[in-house]
């Protein structure tokens, strides 16, 4: 019976090998070999230190950190409100947050492009208030698109982590003389910290590697490291440099996953 259950994992194993392991091996092979000769080299990885690439990486890191912090500041109060709400009401609100994720990522970004572009609803409203200049093509527009697209990935882990906290623990803290501020800072936040770390990881990683948001809302003026990698593959047809830069981003992803595993060993905060 045990052997039969093991065979049930075969489709998952094939999926992981075909769509995860093999692509990672190909990226490593391309990233560590020269174009044409196939000789081993670190030049593709070290190309991250070129001025344009390094500038794009720094901007990506800055926007990713800001996006993650903004999502955390918005999501934590929302998750607290959902936790205190009734089950039916909170379930409906969570559905509202998940609903946009059912739409195509590209369509959601195009929707913001139409809102922020010249003649769009938001642009017209800001212009009526005296705003001058374009919104599209700025870091603010890119940041807004990133926050909108990745905010649900922060809310859901936080909500799952907060709902796992027993109300009796909070009541015990109040009975011992803790006010609401101390209950929040010394009880709720420490117990929900695995969800915080999980949400930070789930927002930081995709925002660091994004290129669609910056390509559309940045008006092709904002170059992030994701745009550089995408252009190396699609325009310059240089898979080796593109793969080398991808290896650099994989380092940040591995660091994020290491932090996640350290603070969330049970994986409960990732249960969405």
C-alpha positions as CSV (number, residue, x, y, z in Angstrom):
1,X,0.0,0.0,0.0
2,X,2.9,2.3,0.8
3,X,4.5,1.7,-2.6
4,X,1.2,2.5,-4.3
5,X,1.0,5.8,-2.5
6,X,4.6,6.6,-3.7
7,X,3.5,6.1,-7.3
8,X,0.9,8.8,-6.8
9,X,3.7,11.3,-6.5
10,X,5.1,10.4,-9.9
11,X,3.2,13.1,-11.8
12,X,4.5,15.7,-9.3
13,X,8.0,14.4,-9.7
14,X,7.8,14.6,-13.5
15,X,6.4,18.1,-13.3
16,X,9.2,19.2,-10.9
17,X,11.9,17.7,-13.1
18,X,10.5,18.9,-16.4
19,X,9.5,22.5,-15.4
20,X,11.8,23.3,-12.5
21,X,15.0,21.3,-12.4
22,X,15.7,21.2,-16.2
23,X,15.1,24.9,-16.7
24,X,17.4,25.7,-13.7
25,X,20.1,23.5,-15.2
26,X,19.8,25.2,-18.6
27,X,20.1,28.6,-17.0
28,X,23.2,27.6,-15.1
29,X,24.7,26.1,-18.3
30,X,24.0,29.2,-20.4
31,X,25.0,31.6,-17.6
32,X,28.4,29.9,-17.0
33,X,29.5,29.4,-20.6
34,X,30.7,31.7,-23.4
35,X,28.5,32.5,-26.4
36,X,29.7,30.5,-29.4
37,X,32.6,28.6,-27.9
38,X,30.7,27.1,-24.9
39,X,33.8,27.5,-22.7
40,X,33.3,28.0,-19.0
41,X,33.3,31.6,-17.8
42,X,32.0,33.9,-15.1
43,X,31.9,36.9,-17.4
44,X,28.1,36.6,-17.9
45,X,27.5,36.7,-14.1
46,X,30.0,39.5,-13.6
47,X,28.3,41.6,-16.3
48,X,25.9,42.6,-13.5
49,X,28.6,45.2,-12.6
50,X,28.2,47.0,-16.0
51,X,26.9,50.5,-15.3
52,X,23.5,49.9,-17.0
53,X,23.0,46.5,-15.4
54,X,24.1,47.7,-11.9
55,X,21.9,50.8,-12.1
56,X,18.9,48.6,-13.1
57,X,19.6,46.1,-10.2
58,X,19.8,48.9,-7.7
59,X,16.6,50.5,-8.9
60,X,14.9,47.1,-8.8
61,X,16.1,46.5,-5.2
62,X,14.9,50.0,-4.1
63,X,11.5,49.6,-5.7
64,X,11.1,46.1,-4.4
65,X,11.9,47.1,-0.9
66,X,9.5,50.1,-1.0
67,X,6.8,47.9,-2.6
68,X,7.2,45.3,0.1
69,X,7.1,47.8,2.9
70,X,4.0,49.6,1.5
71,X,2.3,46.2,1.1
72,X,3.1,45.3,4.7
73,X,1.8,48.6,6.0
74,X,-1.4,48.2,4.1
75,X,-1.9,44.4,4.6
76,X,-1.3,44.1,8.3
77,X,-4.2,46.4,9.4
78,X,-6.4,44.8,6.8
79,X,-5.5,41.3,8.0
80,X,-6.2,42.4,11.6
81,X,-9.6,43.7,10.6
82,X,-10.4,40.5,8.7
83,X,-9.5,38.4,11.7
84,X,-11.8,40.4,14.0
85,X,-14.6,40.3,11.5
86,X,-17.2,37.6,11.3
87,X,-16.3,34.5,9.3
88,X,-18.8,35.2,6.5
89,X,-17.9,38.8,6.2
90,X,-14.1,38.1,6.2
91,X,-14.6,35.3,3.7
92,X,-16.3,37.7,1.3
93,X,-13.7,40.4,1.8
94,X,-10.9,37.8,1.1
95,X,-12.8,36.8,-2.0
96,X,-12.7,40.4,-3.1
97,X,-8.9,40.5,-2.7
98,X,-8.5,37.2,-4.6
99,X,-10.8,38.0,-7.4
100,X,-8.4,40.3,-9.3
101,X,-5.8,37.5,-9.2
102,X,-8.1,35.4,-11.4
103,X,-7.6,37.9,-14.2
104,X,-4.5,37.8,-16.4
105,X,-1.6,39.8,-14.9
106,X,-1.0,41.6,-18.2
107,X,-4.7,42.7,-18.4
108,X,-4.6,44.1,-14.8
109,X,-1.5,46.1,-15.7
110,X,-3.1,47.3,-18.9
111,X,-6.1,48.5,-16.9
112,X,-3.8,50.7,-14.7
113,X,-2.1,51.9,-17.9
114,X,-5.5,53.2,-19.2
115,X,-6.3,54.8,-15.8
116,X,-2.9,56.6,-15.5
117,X,-2.3,57.5,-19.1
118,X,-3.2,60.8,-20.7
119,X,-7.0,60.9,-20.8
120,X,-7.4,58.2,-18.2
121,X,-9.7,58.5,-15.2
122,X,-7.0,59.0,-12.6
123,X,-4.9,61.3,-14.8
124,X,-8.0,63.5,-15.6
125,X,-8.9,63.7,-11.9
126,X,-5.3,64.7,-10.9
127,X,-5.2,67.2,-13.7
128,X,-8.4,68.8,-12.5
129,X,-6.7,69.2,-9.1
130,X,-3.8,71.0,-10.7
131,X,-1.4,68.2,-11.3
132,X,1.0,68.8,-14.1
133,X,3.1,66.3,-16.0
134,X,2.8,62.6,-16.9
135,X,2.3,59.8,-14.5
136,X,3.2,57.0,-17.0
137,X,7.0,56.7,-17.2
138,X,7.7,57.5,-13.6
139,X,8.9,55.3,-10.7
140,X,5.7,56.2,-8.9
141,X,3.5,54.6,-11.6
142,X,5.7,51.4,-11.6
143,X,5.5,51.2,-7.8
144,X,1.7,51.7,-7.9
145,X,1.4,48.8,-10.3
146,X,3.6,46.6,-8.3
147,X,1.8,47.3,-5.0
148,X,-1.6,46.6,-6.7
149,X,-0.5,43.3,-8.2
150,X,1.4,41.9,-5.2
151,X,-0.7,43.2,-2.3
152,X,-2.9,40.0,-2.1
153,X,0.3,37.9,-1.7
154,X,1.0,39.9,1.5
155,X,-2.6,39.9,2.9
156,X,-3.3,36.1,2.6
157,X,-0.2,34.8,4.6
158,X,-0.8,37.5,7.2
159,X,-4.5,36.6,7.5
160,X,-3.7,32.9,7.8
161,X,-1.1,33.6,10.5
162,X,-3.3,35.9,12.5
163,X,-6.3,33.5,12.4
164,X,-4.1,30.8,13.9
165,X,-3.6,32.8,17.1
166,X,-5.9,31.6,19.9
167,X,-8.2,34.3,21.3
168,X,-7.6,32.8,24.8
169,X,-3.9,33.9,24.5
170,X,-5.0,37.4,23.8
171,X,-7.5,37.4,26.6
172,X,-4.9,36.1,29.0
173,X,-2.6,39.0,28.0
174,X,-5.4,41.5,28.8
175,X,-6.2,39.8,32.1
176,X,-2.5,40.2,33.1
177,X,-2.8,44.0,32.5
178,X,-1.6,44.4,28.9
179,X,-3.3,47.2,27.1
180,X,-4.2,46.9,23.4
181,X,-0.9,48.4,22.2
182,X,1.1,45.9,24.2
183,X,-1.2,43.0,23.1
184,X,-0.5,44.0,19.5
185,X,3.3,44.6,19.8
186,X,4.2,41.9,22.3
187,X,1.7,39.1,21.6
188,X,0.0,39.4,18.2
189,X,3.0,40.6,16.1
190,X,5.5,38.1,17.5
191,X,3.0,35.2,16.9
192,X,2.2,36.4,13.4
193,X,5.8,37.0,12.5
194,X,6.1,33.8,10.3
195,X,3.2,35.2,8.2
196,X,5.1,38.6,8.0
197,X,8.2,36.8,6.7
198,X,6.2,34.7,4.3
199,X,4.4,37.8,2.9
200,X,7.6,39.7,2.6
201,X,9.2,36.9,0.6
202,X,6.1,36.4,-1.6
203,X,6.1,40.1,-2.5
204,X,9.8,40.9,-2.6
205,X,10.8,38.0,-5.0
206,X,8.2,38.7,-7.8
207,X,8.6,42.5,-7.5
208,X,12.4,42.2,-7.8
209,X,12.1,40.1,-11.0
210,X,9.2,41.9,-12.7
211,X,9.5,43.4,-16.1
212,X,5.9,43.7,-17.4
213,X,4.9,46.4,-14.9
214,X,7.9,48.5,-15.6
215,X,7.6,48.0,-19.3
216,X,4.0,49.2,-19.5
217,X,3.6,51.7,-16.6
218,X,7.2,52.8,-17.0
219,X,6.6,53.8,-20.6
220,X,9.8,51.9,-21.6
221,X,11.7,54.6,-19.7
222,X,12.2,52.7,-16.5
223,X,14.7,49.9,-16.8
224,X,14.6,47.3,-14.1
225,X,16.9,44.2,-14.0
226,X,14.0,42.1,-15.2
227,X,13.7,44.3,-18.3
228,X,17.5,43.9,-19.0
229,X,17.2,40.1,-18.8
230,X,14.1,40.1,-21.0
231,X,15.8,42.2,-23.6
232,X,18.9,40.0,-23.6
233,X,16.7,37.0,-24.4
234,X,14.2,38.5,-26.8
235,X,16.0,41.4,-28.5
236,X,19.8,40.9,-28.2
237,X,19.4,37.1,-28.5
238,X,22.1,36.7,-26.0
239,X,20.9,33.9,-23.8
240,X,24.2,33.6,-22.0
241,X,24.2,37.1,-20.6
242,X,20.5,36.9,-19.8
243,X,21.1,33.6,-18.0
244,X,24.1,35.0,-16.1
245,X,22.0,37.9,-14.8
246,X,19.2,35.5,-13.9
247,X,21.7,33.6,-11.7
248,X,22.4,36.8,-9.9
249,X,18.7,37.2,-9.2
250,X,18.5,33.6,-8.1
251,X,21.0,34.5,-5.3
252,X,18.5,37.0,-3.8
253,X,15.7,34.4,-4.2
254,X,17.7,31.8,-2.3
255,X,18.5,34.3,0.4
256,X,14.8,35.1,0.8
257,X,13.8,31.4,0.9
258,X,16.5,30.8,3.5
259,X,15.1,33.5,5.7
260,X,11.6,32.1,5.2
261,X,12.6,28.6,6.1
262,X,14.4,29.9,9.2
263,X,11.3,31.7,10.6
264,X,8.6,29.5,9.2
265,X,9.8,26.0,9.7
266,X,6.2,24.6,9.9
267,X,5.1,26.2,6.6
268,X,1.8,27.3,8.2
269,X,2.2,30.9,7.0
270,X,2.4,29.7,3.4
271,X,-0.9,27.9,3.5
272,X,-3.1,30.1,1.3
